[in-house]
Amino acid sequence: MTIVEHLKKAKDELLTRGWYQGDYVNPVTGEVCIMGAVNAADQGAEPRCLDDDCDDTPIELLLHGLAVRHWCRDVAEFNDAKGRTPEEALAFLDEAIALAILQESHVQAVGALLG
């Protein structure tokens, strides 16, 4: 699965389950935070962090960079910010999808040049 496909699946998870703050998943309702949706899209199971070192995968790096661009330390801080709305969480994923599409097109262009 490409990063773009993964992020699109994460957005679908967030839309289907609903958005949540404070943890990866609401144990009662099944709602998920942004990273809970990303992890559920990857695992096809319950959303959770894969391990303590999950910050170094390409998708994690992309999302972390995007969070920093929004003046947040990480995705959790962005997701859990006071006053944050579900619409902003979805917009964050839309922005991540757009960045991933741009990155993929750059990789393809460089590959064609080196070809």
Helices and strands as residue ranges (DSSP letters): H 3-17, H 34-43, G 54-56, H 58-69, H 75-80, H 86-114
